[in-house]
Amino acid sequence: VTVFLTADPIDVAELLREARPGDGAVCAFIGVVRNESEGRETVAIEYEAYGAMAESEMARIEGSLATRWPHVRVRIRHRVGLLPVGEPSVAIVATAPHRDEAFAACRAAIEEIKKRVPIWKKEIRADGSSEWVDPTRA
Amino acid sequence: MRVTVKLFGAVREAVGEKELSVQLAPGAHVADLRRLLARDHPVFERFGARLAAAVNQETAPEGAPLRDGDEVAYLPPVAGG
């Protein structure tokens, strides 16, 4: 059984080794903690997940991508815990015979994760304040 | 009957607990639980419809019935990635 959430650093190299002999394209997206948000300096982000549901939602995403792009294999990992600037929070690796499908599936994976997986993040700012991010508030 | 309530992010912080055990009348629905929680915790009112409910890890409408032992999670707008 795949485990998608990890409290430890994401092993991107392990995901890259998923490529099969017939794959000519390995497309990776790695989301990292940025040093600012809406003009305010960020020093870290705390990620929190509803573990059991986040796992099943990410498994569902991998499954629906496999149906949509049968030749692509997508692997997803998401980190939880307190992450400093520059630290990877999410990694997606899509491997496929050709690049078009690999790019498309990789892009679709991150968009689905942002939409559906029960994970939340709290920005820790340089001025000592902190706030839970709410993407529904512009 | 009794259900376990799981809270996350801003709602967890506002309530001050990540898990609650709540006693409900038999036949209660998700909406009944929300009303009960909102009485003690104004954060439920503040989030309103933006706070989704999941019963046993599946998103559930307010009219969904609850059973003894169910796990009900309140999910603020997700922000993964």
Backbone of each chain as ProteinMPNN parsed JSONL, in Angstrom:
{"seq_chain_A": "VTVFLTADPIDVAELLREARPGDGAVCAFIGVVRNESEGRETVAIEYEAYGAMAESEMARIEGSLATRWPHVRVRIRHRVGLLPVGEPSVAIVATAPHRDEAFAACRAAIEEIKKRVPIWKKEIRADGSSEWVDPTRA", "coords_chain_A": {"N_chain_A": [[0.847, -1.202, 0.0], [0.603, 2.151, -0.92], [2.048, 4.964, 0.702], [1.239, 8.233, 0.981], [1.534, 10.55, 2.448], [4.059, 12.165, 4.364], [6.116, 12.669, 7.209], [8.729, 12.972, 7.099], [11.56, 14.243, 5.141], [10.813, 14.51, 1.637], [11.571, 11.92, -0.565], [12.737, 12.489, -3.43], [14.384, 11.372, -5.34], [13.852, 8.673, -5.149], [11.283, 8.586, -6.242], [11.847, 9.324, -8.849], [13.119, 7.114, -9.792], [11.086, 5.494, -10.551], [10.6, 5.322, -13.231], [9.906, 3.444, -16.183], [11.286, 1.011, -18.517], [10.143, 1.617, -20.998], [9.572, 4.272, -20.836], [10.019, 7.531, -22.004], [9.957, 9.965, -20.939], [10.243, 11.819, -17.997], [8.585, 13.635, -15.783], [8.737, 16.068, -13.351], [7.148, 17.738, -10.655], [7.834, 19.933, -8.116], [6.774, 21.313, -5.231], [7.73, 24.029, -3.263], [8.445, 25.71, -0.153], [7.807, 29.113, -0.11], [9.348, 32.394, 0.29], [7.671, 34.53, 0.743], [4.343, 35.914, 1.061], [1.712, 37.49, -0.379], [3.136, 39.894, -0.198], [4.192, 39.814, 2.349], [6.749, 38.738, 4.529], [7.587, 35.364, 4.742], [8.628, 32.808, 6.952], [8.36, 30.132, 7.45], [6.239, 27.264, 6.83], [3.543, 25.59, 8.261], [2.301, 22.432, 7.804], [-0.719, 20.63, 7.919], [-2.608, 17.651, 8.035], [-5.602, 15.758, 7.357], [-5.116, 12.794, 8.008], [-6.023, 10.024, 7.262], [-8.042, 10.519, 5.361], [-6.741, 12.179, 3.547], [-4.844, 10.44, 2.524], [-6.525, 8.587, 1.175], [-7.727, 10.258, -0.703], [-5.543, 11.077, -2.258], [-4.784, 8.656, -3.325], [-7.022, 8.173, -4.877], [-6.765, 10.257, -6.722], [-4.403, 9.505, -8.067], [-5.434, 7.189, -9.212], [-7.534, 8.177, -10.883], [-6.091, 9.692, -12.675], [-4.645, 7.716, -13.916], [-6.621, 6.439, -15.292], [-7.392, 8.42, -17.069], [-5.021, 8.985, -18.461], [-3.706, 6.393, -19.681], [-1.108, 5.519, -20.253], [0.579, 6.81, -18.625], [2.404, 7.004, -15.592], [1.785, 8.134, -12.417], [3.199, 9.505, -9.514], [2.771, 10.531, -6.191], [3.762, 12.565, -3.449], [3.283, 14.055, -0.258], [4.296, 16.357, 2.145], [4.08, 16.738, 5.721], [3.997, 18.854, 8.672], [6.316, 21.24, 10.167], [7.795, 23.357, 7.929], [10.684, 24.916, 6.681], [11.54, 27.84, 4.651], [12.152, 27.072, 1.25], [12.042, 24.368, 1.503], [10.867, 21.296, 0.157], [7.384, 20.71, -0.184], [5.554, 19.242, -1.533], [5.662, 16.633, -3.927], [5.518, 15.528, -7.248], [5.742, 13.018, -9.59], [5.603, 12.22, -12.912], [5.687, 9.682, -15.205], [6.154, 8.679, -18.562], [5.748, 7.329, -21.899], [6.034, 9.451, -23.737], [6.62, 13.043, -23.764], [4.418, 14.888, -23.789], [2.131, 13.746, -22.562], [3.186, 13.232, -20.048], [3.756, 15.806, -19.008], [1.126, 16.869, -18.996], [-0.289, 15.164, -17.242], [1.123, 15.52, -14.886], [0.692, 18.206, -14.33], [-2.113, 18.158, -14.029], [-2.271, 16.599, -11.754], [-1.198, 18.191, -9.618], [-3.045, 20.267, -9.587], [-5.42, 18.928, -8.885], [-4.718, 17.983, -6.353], [-4.497, 20.376, -4.91], [-7.139, 21.141, -4.955], [-8.672, 19.078, -3.734], [-7.502, 17.488, -1.656], [-7.483, 16.931, 1.807], [-5.631, 18.962, 3.305], [-3.969, 21.412, 5.189], [-2.491, 24.682, 5.567], [-0.371, 26.732, 7.532], [0.882, 29.895, 7.567], [3.914, 31.046, 8.768], [5.147, 34.002, 9.809], [7.792, 36.473, 9.335], [7.486, 38.585, 11.066], [6.52, 37.48, 13.33], [3.842, 36.923, 13.415], [1.121, 34.712, 12.454], [-0.853, 32.754, 10.166], [-3.632, 30.789, 9.073], [-3.954, 29.565, 5.834], [-6.428, 30.478, 3.555], [-7.703, 29.614, 0.669], [-10.119, 30.318, -0.475], [-10.619, 32.838, 0.137], [-10.044, 35.791, -1.35]], "CA_chain_A": [[0.0, 0.0, 0.0], [1.384, 3.386, -1.016], [1.825, 6.004, 1.7], [1.448, 9.493, 0.267], [1.933, 11.601, 3.389], [5.264, 11.851, 5.107], [6.646, 13.681, 8.12], [10.163, 13.061, 6.771], [11.792, 14.862, 3.832], [10.366, 13.714, 0.49], [12.665, 11.3, -1.315], [12.412, 12.691, -4.845], [15.19, 10.426, -6.139], [13.131, 7.394, -5.161], [10.169, 8.712, -7.196], [12.402, 9.388, -10.212], [13.492, 5.745, -10.193], [9.874, 4.78, -10.968], [10.508, 5.26, -14.69], [9.988, 2.104, -16.768], [12.135, 1.015, -19.716], [9.451, 2.223, -22.134], [9.319, 5.697, -20.598], [10.995, 8.467, -22.552], [9.766, 11.256, -20.285], [10.01, 11.836, -16.559], [8.252, 15.027, -15.495], [8.579, 16.242, -11.908], [6.786, 19.027, -10.07], [8.14, 19.978, -6.688], [6.323, 22.554, -4.602], [8.594, 24.357, -2.129], [7.984, 26.821, 0.678], [8.284, 30.407, -0.631], [9.7, 33.308, 1.38], [6.727, 35.636, 0.943], [2.965, 35.708, 0.653], [1.024, 38.779, -0.458], [4.01, 40.989, 0.222], [4.689, 39.674, 3.722], [7.821, 37.749, 4.572], [7.271, 34.083, 5.372], [9.844, 32.07, 7.347], [8.076, 28.694, 7.455], [4.828, 26.895, 6.713], [3.183, 24.368, 8.984], [1.292, 21.662, 7.076], [-1.503, 19.708, 8.734], [-3.465, 16.842, 7.161], [-6.523, 14.753, 7.88], [-4.301, 11.719, 7.464], [-6.698, 8.907, 6.585], [-8.781, 10.988, 4.183], [-5.747, 12.685, 2.589], [-4.28, 9.252, 1.858], [-7.459, 7.993, 0.203], [-7.94, 11.215, -1.801], [-4.388, 11.054, -3.162], [-4.878, 7.382, -4.058], [-8.062, 8.384, -5.884], [-6.208, 11.111, -7.779], [-3.522, 8.65, -8.887], [-6.294, 6.278, -9.97], [-8.272, 8.856, -11.951], [-5.112, 10.084, -13.696], [-4.279, 6.489, -14.643], [-7.721, 6.175, -16.219], [-7.381, 9.46, -18.109], [-3.792, 8.814, -19.257], [-3.333, 5.006, -19.362], [0.315, 5.236, -20.441], [1.354, 7.609, -17.673], [2.371, 6.592, -14.192], [1.963, 9.314, -11.576], [3.482, 9.229, -8.111], [2.563, 11.745, -5.4], [4.116, 12.584, -2.033], [3.044, 15.344, 0.383], [4.921, 16.447, 3.463], [3.374, 17.433, 6.803], [4.894, 19.358, 9.706], [6.817, 22.616, 10.037], [8.809, 23.366, 6.87], [11.28, 26.228, 6.435], [11.617, 28.318, 3.268], [12.993, 26.284, 0.364], [11.829, 22.937, 1.723], [9.771, 20.732, -0.641], [6.18, 20.304, 0.549], [4.845, 18.26, -2.35], [6.395, 16.191, -5.123], [4.762, 14.702, -8.19], [6.546, 12.54, -10.711], [4.811, 11.548, -13.95], [6.55, 9.062, -16.207], [5.351, 8.291, -19.729], [6.557, 7.122, -23.106], [6.298, 10.725, -24.408], [6.554, 14.168, -22.833], [3.135, 15.596, -23.716], [1.28, 13.116, -21.538], [3.828, 13.375, -18.738], [3.5, 17.182, -18.562], [-0.308, 17.064, -18.749], [-0.714, 14.43, -16.045], [1.798, 16.132, -13.751], [-0.047, 19.444, -14.075], [-3.441, 17.799, -13.52], [-2.11, 16.064, -10.396], [-1.045, 19.25, -8.601], [-4.305, 21.019, -9.498], [-6.366, 18.095, -8.128], [-4.277, 17.968, -4.954], [-4.862, 21.664, -4.302], [-8.587, 21.236, -4.891], [-9.422, 18.014, -3.059], [-6.882, 16.732, -0.565], [-7.63, 17.667, 3.065], [-4.369, 19.412, 3.889], [-4.051, 22.845, 5.483], [-1.183, 25.246, 5.878], [-0.319, 27.951, 8.325], [2.086, 30.673, 7.281], [4.6, 31.635, 9.92], [5.781, 35.178, 9.212], [9.003, 37.006, 9.957], [7.129, 39.523, 12.144], [6.025, 36.719, 14.484], [2.429, 36.574, 13.256], [0.891, 33.501, 11.664], [-2.232, 32.69, 9.686], [-4.036, 29.662, 8.24], [-4.238, 30.005, 4.472], [-7.772, 30.143, 3.062], [-7.696, 29.97, -0.754], [-11.424, 30.821, -0.918], [-10.637, 34.286, 0.426], [-9.116, 36.412, -2.306]], "C_chain_A": [[0.883, 1.252, 0.0], [1.038, 4.314, 0.141], [2.211, 7.327, 1.06], [1.954, 10.607, 1.167], [3.194, 11.191, 4.12], [5.666, 13.007, 6.019], [8.136, 13.885, 7.858], [10.341, 13.756, 5.421], [11.385, 13.929, 2.694], [11.577, 13.199, -0.281], [12.338, 11.369, -2.811], [13.165, 11.682, -5.719], [14.488, 9.075, -6.253], [11.989, 7.44, -6.173], [10.686, 8.703, -8.634], [12.781, 8.0, -10.719], [12.297, 4.916, -10.648], [9.781, 4.604, -12.479], [10.718, 3.832, -15.187], [10.83, 2.159, -18.046], [11.477, 1.687, -20.927], [9.185, 3.707, -21.974], [10.431, 6.549, -21.199], [10.912, 9.824, -21.884], [9.513, 11.06, -18.795], [9.816, 13.298, -16.189], [7.989, 15.166, -14.003], [8.104, 17.645, -11.586], [7.104, 18.949, -8.592], [7.719, 21.336, -6.162], [7.192, 22.803, -3.386], [8.049, 25.568, -1.392], [8.646, 28.119, 0.206], [8.48, 31.409, 0.52], [8.757, 34.499, 1.545], [5.333, 35.219, 0.513], [2.257, 37.046, 0.736], [1.849, 39.906, 0.147], [4.555, 40.878, 1.639], [5.685, 38.526, 3.773], [7.409, 36.509, 5.361], [8.572, 33.388, 5.753], [9.619, 30.556, 7.313], [6.59, 28.482, 7.204], [4.613, 25.585, 7.458], [2.06, 23.68, 8.21], [0.627, 20.667, 8.003], [-2.438, 18.942, 7.805], [-4.468, 16.046, 7.977], [-6.008, 13.456, 7.265], [-5.04, 10.679, 6.648], [-7.384, 9.356, 5.299], [-7.817, 11.52, 3.115], [-5.124, 11.52, 1.82], [-5.243, 8.719, 0.8], [-7.725, 8.948, -0.956], [-6.761, 11.192, -2.775], [-4.347, 9.743, -3.952], [-5.91, 7.499, -5.179], [-7.544, 9.226, -7.044], [-5.285, 10.284, -8.67], [-4.357, 7.73, -9.78], [-7.003, 6.963, -11.127], [-7.323, 9.339, -13.052], [-4.72, 8.879, -14.545], [-5.374, 6.117, -15.648], [-7.675, 7.148, -17.395], [-6.172, 9.33, -19.045], [-3.224, 7.421, -18.974], [-1.838, 4.716, -19.489], [1.199, 5.978, -19.45], [1.284, 6.983, -16.288], [2.69, 7.825, -13.338], [2.215, 8.878, -10.139], [3.453, 10.545, -7.34], [3.095, 11.549, -3.978], [3.844, 13.98, -1.483], [3.6, 15.312, 1.8], [3.973, 17.103, 4.459], [4.399, 17.875, 7.849], [5.36, 20.768, 9.392], [7.983, 22.653, 9.053], [9.363, 24.767, 6.651], [11.269, 26.577, 4.949], [12.584, 27.443, 2.468], [12.761, 24.791, 0.472], [10.689, 22.431, 0.821], [8.591, 20.291, 0.231], [5.41, 19.235, -0.221], [5.709, 17.89, -3.548], [5.501, 15.287, -5.945], [5.72, 14.283, -9.29], [5.628, 11.779, -11.655], [5.779, 10.978, -14.973], [5.673, 8.521, -17.324], [6.269, 8.027, -20.915], [6.951, 8.453, -23.766], [5.98, 11.906, -23.496], [5.184, 14.834, -22.706], [2.246, 15.061, -22.599], [1.861, 13.304, -20.143], [3.586, 14.771, -18.172], [2.036, 17.357, -18.164], [-0.75, 16.393, -17.454], [-0.099, 15.045, -14.789], [1.058, 17.404, -13.331], [-1.42, 19.148, -13.456], [-3.339, 17.314, -12.071], [-2.016, 17.181, -9.362], [-2.335, 20.051, -8.469], [-5.339, 20.24, -8.686], [-6.003, 18.063, -6.644], [-4.729, 19.245, -4.258], [-6.369, 21.787, -4.095], [-9.21, 20.292, -3.863], [-8.812, 17.411, -1.813], [-6.952, 17.538, 0.744], [-6.291, 17.904, 3.771], [-4.498, 20.92, 4.073], [-2.667, 23.371, 5.791], [-1.304, 26.566, 6.607], [0.99, 28.655, 8.02], [2.635, 31.274, 8.561], [5.434, 32.792, 9.363], [6.979, 35.672, 10.027], [8.664, 37.935, 11.126], [6.515, 38.814, 13.363], [4.555, 36.344, 14.381], [2.304, 35.282, 12.447], [-0.578, 33.446, 11.273], [-2.471, 31.436, 8.864], [-4.447, 30.188, 6.883], [-5.634, 29.536, 4.078], [-7.872, 30.568, 1.605], [-9.046, 30.497, -1.25], [-11.571, 32.302, -0.596], [-9.597, 34.955, -0.439], [-8.19, 37.396, -1.597]], "O_chain_A": [[1.791, 1.387, 0.82], [-0.128, 4.437, 0.517], [3.355, 7.524, 0.65], [2.696, 11.49, 0.735], [3.381, 10.022, 4.456], [5.565, 14.175, 5.642], [8.732, 14.851, 8.335], [9.393, 13.852, 4.643], [11.582, 12.716, 2.77], [12.49, 13.959, -0.606], [11.75, 10.449, -3.381], [12.633, 11.2, -6.719], [14.519, 8.424, -7.297], [11.744, 6.464, -6.881], [10.048, 8.146, -9.528], [12.767, 7.743, -11.923], [12.458, 3.775, -11.081], [8.966, 3.815, -12.959], [11.58, 3.106, -14.692], [11.059, 3.238, -18.592], [12.163, 2.255, -21.777], [8.633, 4.339, -22.874], [11.616, 6.328, -20.946], [11.682, 10.73, -22.202], [8.682, 10.247, -18.389], [10.745, 14.101, -16.266], [7.132, 14.478, -13.449], [8.583, 18.622, -12.16], [6.693, 18.016, -7.902], [8.233, 22.372, -6.585], [7.381, 21.907, -2.563], [7.282, 26.353, -1.948], [9.87, 28.217, 0.13], [7.861, 31.287, 1.578], [8.998, 35.375, 2.376], [5.159, 34.301, -0.287], [2.207, 37.666, 1.798], [1.346, 40.748, 0.89], [5.3, 41.75, 2.086], [5.492, 37.483, 3.148], [6.944, 36.602, 6.498], [9.52, 33.377, 4.968], [10.57, 29.788, 7.165], [5.786, 29.403, 7.348], [5.369, 24.624, 7.318], [1.001, 24.265, 7.987], [1.284, 19.959, 8.766], [-3.002, 19.527, 6.881], [-4.221, 15.704, 9.134], [-6.399, 13.069, 6.164], [-4.728, 10.467, 5.476], [-7.322, 8.672, 4.278], [-8.048, 11.334, 1.92], [-4.905, 11.609, 0.612], [-4.842, 8.433, -0.328], [-7.929, 8.498, -2.084], [-6.96, 11.278, -3.986], [-3.927, 9.723, -5.109], [-5.705, 6.994, -6.283], [-7.844, 8.949, -8.205], [-5.378, 10.357, -9.895], [-4.032, 7.517, -10.948], [-7.075, 6.414, -12.226], [-7.702, 9.39, -14.222], [-4.491, 9.006, -15.748], [-5.096, 5.558, -16.709], [-7.885, 6.77, -18.548], [-6.281, 9.536, -20.254], [-2.351, 7.277, -18.118], [-1.349, 3.758, -18.89], [2.417, 5.799, -19.434], [0.235, 6.496, -15.866], [3.724, 8.469, -13.515], [1.533, 7.998, -9.615], [4.03, 11.544, -7.771], [2.899, 10.493, -3.377], [4.132, 14.977, -2.146], [3.393, 14.356, 2.547], [3.151, 17.935, 4.076], [5.511, 17.351, 7.912], [4.861, 21.409, 8.467], [9.031, 22.057, 9.302], [8.596, 25.71, 6.456], [11.022, 25.72, 4.1], [13.677, 27.114, 2.93], [13.23, 24.026, -0.371], [9.647, 23.081, 0.734], [8.762, 19.601, 1.236], [4.701, 18.423, 0.372], [6.402, 18.737, -4.112], [4.822, 14.404, -5.42], [6.429, 15.117, -9.853], [4.962, 10.822, -11.259], [6.594, 11.706, -15.539], [4.596, 7.977, -17.079], [7.424, 8.451, -20.927], [8.057, 8.581, -24.291], [5.174, 11.789, -22.573], [4.826, 15.298, -21.623], [1.688, 15.817, -21.805], [1.126, 13.509, -19.176], [3.25, 14.914, -16.996], [1.74, 17.929, -17.115], [-1.493, 16.976, -16.664], [-0.743, 15.083, -13.741], [0.827, 17.646, -12.146], [-1.835, 19.795, -12.494], [-4.22, 17.591, -11.258], [-2.688, 17.123, -8.332], [-2.69, 20.473, -7.368], [-6.061, 20.83, -7.881], [-6.882, 18.109, -5.783], [-5.274, 19.203, -3.155], [-6.819, 22.458, -3.167], [-10.173, 20.662, -3.19], [-9.539, 16.867, -0.981], [-6.529, 18.693, 0.782], [-5.887, 17.175, 4.677], [-5.061, 21.616, 3.227], [-1.782, 22.629, 6.217], [-2.187, 27.385, 6.349], [2.07, 28.09, 8.192], [1.921, 31.92, 9.328], [6.324, 32.579, 8.54], [7.154, 35.35, 11.202], [9.448, 38.064, 12.066], [6.053, 39.461, 14.303], [4.067, 35.535, 15.171], [3.269, 34.824, 11.836], [-1.438, 34.012, 11.949], [-1.629, 31.05, 8.053], [-5.206, 31.152, 6.791], [-5.983, 28.367, 4.241], [-8.099, 31.744, 1.318], [-9.114, 31.066, -2.34], [-12.537, 32.941, -1.012], [-8.401, 34.714, -0.28], [-7.341, 38.016, -2.237]]}, "seq_chain_B": "MRVTVKLFGAVREAVGEKELSVQLAPGAHVADLRRLLARDHPVFERFGARLAAAVNQETAPEGAPLRDGDEVAYLPPVAGG", "coords_chain_B": {"N_chain_B": [[-26.482, 8.13, 21.146], [-22.985, 8.273, 20.225], [-20.549, 10.326, 18.721], [-17.339, 10.826, 17.151], [-15.611, 13.813, 16.766], [-13.555, 15.45, 14.5], [-11.156, 17.997, 14.182], [-9.567, 20.609, 12.306], [-6.797, 22.742, 11.357], [-7.551, 26.195, 11.239], [-9.996, 25.949, 12.542], [-9.599, 23.961, 14.432], [-7.727, 25.302, 16.026], [-9.284, 27.476, 16.943], [-11.241, 26.2, 18.457], [-9.694, 24.825, 20.219], [-9.209, 22.178, 20.564], [-8.331, 19.022, 19.078], [-9.88, 16.89, 18.774], [-13.179, 15.852, 19.562], [-15.658, 14.333, 21.635], [-18.938, 13.653, 21.091], [-22.228, 13.579, 22.318], [-25.223, 12.525, 20.902], [-28.724, 12.709, 19.981], [-30.554, 9.758, 19.081], [-30.861, 9.141, 15.573], [-29.937, 11.556, 14.709], [-28.686, 14.048, 12.398], [-26.032, 15.242, 10.2], [-26.343, 18.025, 10.154], [-27.553, 18.512, 12.632], [-25.516, 17.963, 14.425], [-23.732, 19.978, 13.724], [-25.182, 22.271, 14.46], [-25.249, 21.92, 17.222], [-22.512, 22.062, 17.861], [-21.973, 24.656, 17.02], [-23.215, 26.165, 18.909], [-21.534, 26.233, 21.121], [-19.166, 26.978, 19.96], [-18.226, 29.628, 18.228], [-16.766, 29.688, 15.871], [-17.791, 27.917, 14.015], [-20.041, 29.16, 13.005], [-18.802, 31.328, 11.881], [-17.302, 30.243, 9.752], [-19.331, 28.994, 8.34], [-20.893, 27.832, 5.396], [-18.512, 27.304, 4.212], [-17.201, 25.469, 5.621], [-16.752, 22.224, 5.268], [-18.265, 18.998, 5.83], [-17.149, 15.732, 6.703], [-17.994, 12.361, 6.807], [-16.809, 9.547, 8.283], [-14.526, 9.756, 6.645], [-15.531, 10.455, 4.141], [-16.81, 13.011, 2.151], [-19.755, 14.61, 3.218], [-23.227, 15.498, 2.922], [-25.254, 17.994, 4.682], [-27.607, 16.783, 5.375], [-27.049, 14.15, 5.822], [-27.415, 11.08, 7.577], [-26.376, 10.196, 10.929], [-24.491, 7.686, 12.671], [-23.979, 5.687, 15.618], [-20.689, 5.871, 16.815], [-19.599, 6.975, 14.536], [-17.132, 8.876, 12.671], [-16.771, 12.209, 12.443], [-15.538, 14.732, 10.486], [-14.59, 18.133, 10.335], [-13.932, 20.21, 7.713], [-12.023, 22.852, 6.844], [-11.594, 25.191, 4.038], [-9.449, 23.614, 1.751], [-5.842, 23.615, 1.507], [-3.561, 22.493, 0.356], [-0.391, 21.506, -1.171]], "CA_chain_B": [[-25.303, 7.695, 20.405], [-21.83, 9.142, 20.417], [-19.689, 10.418, 17.54], [-16.056, 11.497, 17.334], [-15.485, 14.963, 15.871], [-12.154, 15.823, 14.262], [-11.037, 19.402, 13.779], [-8.286, 20.891, 11.661], [-6.389, 24.095, 10.985], [-8.069, 27.349, 11.961], [-11.116, 25.523, 13.392], [-8.964, 23.267, 15.563], [-7.133, 26.312, 16.913], [-10.336, 28.276, 17.565], [-11.929, 25.363, 19.445], [-8.698, 24.452, 21.219], [-9.152, 20.701, 20.643], [-8.333, 18.423, 17.744], [-10.898, 15.845, 18.748], [-14.236, 15.955, 20.567], [-16.612, 13.234, 21.652], [-20.22, 14.35, 21.238], [-23.421, 12.757, 22.507], [-26.328, 13.001, 20.064], [-29.954, 11.918, 20.034], [-30.634, 8.798, 17.972], [-31.488, 9.699, 14.375], [-29.384, 12.88, 14.395], [-28.022, 14.225, 11.109], [-24.841, 16.101, 10.224], [-26.775, 19.389, 10.486], [-27.823, 18.591, 14.08], [-24.211, 18.033, 15.081], [-23.171, 21.31, 13.467], [-25.915, 23.217, 15.308], [-24.802, 21.704, 18.601], [-21.147, 22.569, 17.982], [-21.989, 26.107, 16.821], [-23.699, 26.767, 20.141], [-20.379, 26.446, 21.996], [-17.974, 27.415, 19.233], [-18.637, 30.575, 17.177], [-16.01, 29.493, 14.629], [-18.634, 27.19, 13.051], [-20.863, 30.201, 12.386], [-17.898, 32.19, 11.097], [-16.97, 29.551, 8.505], [-20.573, 28.718, 7.625], [-20.906, 26.798, 4.36], [-17.151, 27.016, 3.744], [-16.711, 24.365, 6.429], [-17.371, 20.983, 4.791], [-18.251, 17.882, 6.778], [-16.876, 14.4, 6.148], [-18.372, 11.295, 7.727], [-15.948, 8.381, 8.025], [-13.581, 10.096, 5.561], [-16.178, 10.782, 2.867], [-17.565, 14.259, 2.23], [-21.165, 14.289, 3.455], [-24.133, 16.653, 2.99], [-25.789, 18.288, 6.013], [-28.739, 15.895, 5.644], [-26.62, 12.753, 5.996], [-27.683, 10.561, 8.926], [-25.203, 9.76, 11.696], [-24.645, 6.461, 13.457], [-23.099, 5.576, 16.78], [-19.316, 5.519, 16.476], [-19.121, 7.666, 13.335], [-16.106, 9.906, 12.785], [-17.175, 13.362, 11.643], [-14.465, 15.717, 10.407], [-14.949, 19.43, 9.752], [-12.824, 20.54, 6.831], [-11.945, 24.202, 6.279], [-11.113, 25.142, 2.649], [-8.143, 22.937, 1.758], [-4.749, 24.486, 1.043], [-2.348, 21.692, 0.193], [0.516, 21.842, -2.263]], "C_chain_B": [[-24.188, 8.729, 20.532], [-20.987, 9.137, 19.142], [-18.378, 11.118, 17.912], [-15.961, 12.621, 16.307], [-14.015, 15.312, 15.735], [-12.087, 17.218, 13.659], [-9.637, 19.682, 13.259], [-8.058, 22.387, 11.464], [-6.987, 25.169, 11.883], [-9.202, 26.959, 12.912], [-10.584, 24.803, 14.635], [-8.39, 24.285, 16.553], [-8.196, 27.113, 17.654], [-11.041, 27.491, 18.678], [-10.962, 24.961, 20.572], [-8.585, 22.956, 21.448], [-9.048, 20.158, 19.231], [-9.366, 17.303, 17.631], [-11.895, 16.073, 19.872], [-15.076, 14.687, 20.506], [-17.968, 13.848, 21.98], [-21.371, 13.351, 21.325], [-24.563, 13.354, 21.69], [-27.559, 12.125, 20.269], [-29.948, 10.931, 18.874], [-31.34, 9.447, 16.779], [-30.939, 11.066, 13.976], [-28.678, 12.875, 13.039], [-26.799, 15.119, 11.285], [-25.216, 17.523, 10.658], [-27.029, 19.557, 11.983], [-26.515, 18.73, 14.859], [-23.616, 19.427, 14.92], [-23.844, 22.364, 14.352], [-25.44, 23.14, 16.748], [-23.412, 22.304, 18.811], [-21.112, 24.097, 17.892], [-22.443, 26.842, 18.074], [-22.513, 27.122, 21.061], [-19.202, 27.108, 21.284], [-18.351, 28.304, 18.05], [-17.893, 30.386, 15.853], [-16.846, 28.752, 13.579], [-19.537, 28.162, 12.289], [-20.011, 31.028, 11.423], [-17.562, 31.534, 9.749], [-18.21, 29.244, 7.677], [-20.413, 27.594, 6.623], [-19.503, 26.471, 3.849], [-16.514, 25.882, 4.555], [-17.445, 23.085, 6.013], [-17.326, 19.929, 5.895], [-17.895, 16.604, 6.025], [-17.256, 13.383, 7.213], [-17.58, 10.047, 7.336], [-15.118, 8.564, 6.749], [-14.195, 10.309, 4.186], [-16.966, 12.067, 3.068], [-19.062, 13.944, 2.299], [-22.007, 15.561, 3.489], [-24.701, 16.816, 4.399], [-26.933, 17.34, 6.385], [-28.35, 14.448, 5.892], [-26.885, 12.29, 7.427], [-26.383, 10.124, 9.607], [-25.525, 8.499, 12.469], [-23.665, 6.476, 14.613], [-21.698, 5.168, 16.311], [-18.767, 6.197, 15.234], [-18.009, 8.661, 13.666], [-16.497, 11.049, 11.851], [-16.057, 14.391, 11.667], [-15.006, 17.001, 9.799], [-13.744, 19.975, 9.017], [-12.908, 21.988, 6.35], [-11.485, 24.097, 4.814], [-9.682, 24.606, 2.61], [-7.087, 23.829, 1.108], [-3.452, 23.702, 0.909], [-1.499, 22.183, -0.965], [1.671, 22.704, -1.805]], "O_chain_B": [[-24.414, 9.884, 20.893], [-20.741, 8.084, 18.555], [-18.322, 11.898, 18.863], [-16.203, 12.406, 15.12], [-13.309, 15.454, 16.733], [-12.849, 17.569, 12.758], [-8.657, 19.083, 13.701], [-8.999, 23.179, 11.413], [-6.942, 25.075, 13.109], [-9.356, 27.566, 13.972], [-11.068, 25.02, 15.746], [-8.55, 24.143, 17.765], [-8.047, 27.402, 18.841], [-11.393, 28.055, 19.714], [-11.367, 24.784, 21.72], [-7.948, 22.512, 22.403], [-9.597, 20.737, 18.294], [-9.68, 16.834, 16.537], [-11.521, 16.437, 20.987], [-15.189, 14.051, 19.458], [-18.132, 14.487, 23.02], [-21.477, 12.418, 20.529], [-24.835, 14.551, 21.777], [-27.459, 10.966, 20.671], [-29.405, 11.223, 17.808], [-32.293, 10.206, 16.95], [-31.416, 11.67, 13.015], [-28.151, 11.856, 12.593], [-26.559, 15.674, 12.357], [-24.494, 18.149, 11.434], [-26.754, 20.618, 12.544], [-26.418, 19.501, 15.814], [-23.064, 19.987, 15.867], [-23.18, 23.232, 14.919], [-25.253, 24.161, 17.41], [-23.164, 22.973, 19.814], [-20.335, 24.753, 18.585], [-22.097, 28.006, 18.277], [-22.5, 28.179, 21.693], [-18.347, 27.723, 21.922], [-18.749, 27.806, 16.997], [-18.346, 30.876, 14.819], [-16.634, 28.939, 12.381], [-19.766, 28.007, 11.09], [-20.435, 31.376, 10.321], [-17.544, 32.21, 8.72], [-18.15, 29.235, 6.447], [-19.871, 26.536, 6.942], [-19.314, 25.482, 3.14], [-15.432, 25.398, 4.221], [-18.609, 22.887, 6.362], [-16.465, 19.964, 6.774], [-18.283, 16.414, 4.872], [-16.885, 13.523, 8.378], [-17.673, 9.56, 6.209], [-15.021, 7.672, 5.907], [-13.484, 10.342, 3.181], [-17.706, 12.2, 4.043], [-19.569, 13.12, 1.538], [-21.569, 16.583, 4.016], [-24.64, 15.892, 5.211], [-27.199, 17.118, 7.566], [-29.213, 13.607, 6.145], [-26.611, 13.02, 8.38], [-25.421, 9.734, 8.946], [-26.665, 8.266, 12.869], [-22.658, 7.182, 14.59], [-21.544, 4.242, 15.515], [-17.594, 6.021, 14.904], [-17.942, 9.21, 14.766], [-16.548, 10.883, 10.632], [-15.67, 14.871, 12.732], [-15.792, 16.96, 8.853], [-12.678, 20.179, 9.599], [-13.771, 22.318, 5.537], [-11.035, 23.033, 4.389], [-8.813, 25.08, 3.34], [-7.396, 24.681, 0.275], [-2.383, 24.175, 1.294], [-1.844, 23.147, -1.648], [2.524, 23.072, -2.612]]}, "name": "protein", "num_of_chains": 2, "seq": "VTVFLTADPIDVAELLREARPGDGAVCAFIGVVRNESEGRETVAIEYEAYGAMAESEMARIEGSLATRWPHVRVRIRHRVGLLPVGEPSVAIVATAPHRDEAFAACRAAIEEIKKRVPIWKKEIRADGSSEWVDPTRAMRVTVKLFGAVREAVGEKELSVQLAPGAHVADLRRLLARDHPVFERFGARLAAAVNQETAPEGAPLRDGDEVAYLPPVAGG"}
